[in-house]
């Protein structure tokens, strides 16, 4: 009985994200990577990298995942104003870095 309770608690701790933080889709059979997204602002100094997947045959919506320095992956809502600004800034950086 105690083992079941401990296992259940462990599962709940692993899957629970306070404040509605996003979860990365764990089931490889589903086409979208993000099961849930967050609109909560994440400061850029916490980023390790940013991945953007456009709408396509693999998913019906655009997906934006921020990998944190803590190695956590957070899916963010691409329609949130701060994410739109982030994506615009990334596009401008790419234009500046592209050779002429």
C-alpha positions, 0 to 999 in steps of 0.5 A: 500500500505504501509503495502505491502511495509513493508511486502515485505521489511521484507521478503527481510531482513529475507531472504537476507544473505550478502556475500552468507551466507548459508540458512537452508532449510525451507520446510520440504517436501524437503529431504536436510536440506541445500538449499544453502551452503557457502565456507566462513571461520567461526572462531571456536570461533563463533561455538556453535555446528556442525552437520554433516549428511552423504549421505543417503536416506534423502539427496544425498549429505553430509551436514555440519551445524554450529550452531553459538553462535548467534543462527544462523545456517549456512550450509557450503560446505563440499568440502571446504578445511577448512571444510574438515580439521574441519571434520578431526579434529572432527574425530580425537577428537572422536577417542581420546575421545572413551574409549578403 
